Amino acid sequence: MERLTENELLAELAREFALDERLPGDVDVFMLMQATGKSENRCRDILKRKAASGELIAVKVQGDHGMPITVYRKAK
């Protein structure tokens, strides 16, 4: 087993658990709520269904306050 220094281990963990960057065009539940006037639960359901069907992909990104949030992108 390879012995890592503290800094090497921290760098490896940071890479492993890094969140993707939010990209232009990403949509989250609250953006859809504002655009449609629908409830939070309804918007979350719509986005999850579209992700399950392959129309969108769900990606975890770092939110404005440092907490992870799920955004949705158009599938390629």
C-alpha positions in Angstrom: 0.0 0.0 0.0 1.4 3.4 -1.0 1.9 5.9 1.8 0.6 9.4 1.0 1.6 12.6 2.7 -1.1 14.6 4.3 -1.1 17.1 1.4 -1.2 14.4 -1.2 -4.1 12.7 0.5 -6.0 16.1 0.8 -5.4 16.8 -2.9 -6.6 13.4 -3.9 -9.8 13.7 -1.7 -10.4 17.2 -3.1 -10.3 15.9 -6.7 -12.6 13.0 -5.8 -15.3 15.0 -4.1 -15.1 18.2 -6.2 -18.4 19.4 -7.6 -18.9 20.4 -11.3 -19.0 24.0 -12.2 -22.4 25.6 -12.9 -22.6 26.3 -16.7 -24.6 28.9 -18.6 -27.9 27.2 -19.5 -28.1 25.1 -16.3 -31.6 25.2 -14.7 -32.5 24.5 -11.1 -35.8 23.9 -9.4 -36.1 27.5 -8.2 -35.5 29.0 -11.7 -38.3 26.8 -13.1 -40.6 27.9 -10.2 -40.0 31.5 -11.1 -40.5 30.9 -14.8 -43.7 28.8 -14.4 -45.3 29.8 -11.2 -45.6 26.1 -10.3 -44.8 24.7 -6.8 -41.3 23.6 -5.7 -42.4 20.0 -5.6 -44.1 20.1 -9.0 -41.0 21.7 -10.6 -38.7 19.1 -8.9 -40.9 16.3 -10.2 -40.9 17.7 -13.8 -37.1 18.0 -13.8 -36.5 14.5 -12.3 -38.9 13.0 -14.8 -37.1 14.6 -17.7 -33.7 13.4 -16.3 -35.1 9.9 -15.9 -36.3 9.9 -19.5 -32.8 11.0 -20.7 -34.0 14.4 -22.0 -32.0 16.2 -19.2 -29.0 15.3 -17.1 -28.8 16.1 -13.4 -25.5 17.5 -12.1 -24.5 18.4 -8.6 -22.8 21.8 -8.5 -21.8 24.2 -5.7 -24.6 26.6 -5.0 -24.3 30.3 -4.2 -23.8 29.7 -0.4 -21.4 26.8 -0.8 -24.0 24.0 -0.5 -24.3 21.4 -3.2 -27.4 21.8 -5.4 -28.7 19.9 -8.4 -29.0 21.6 -11.7 -30.2 20.2 -15.0 -28.6 20.3 -18.4 -29.9 19.4 -21.8 -28.7 15.9 -22.7 -26.4 15.8 -25.7 
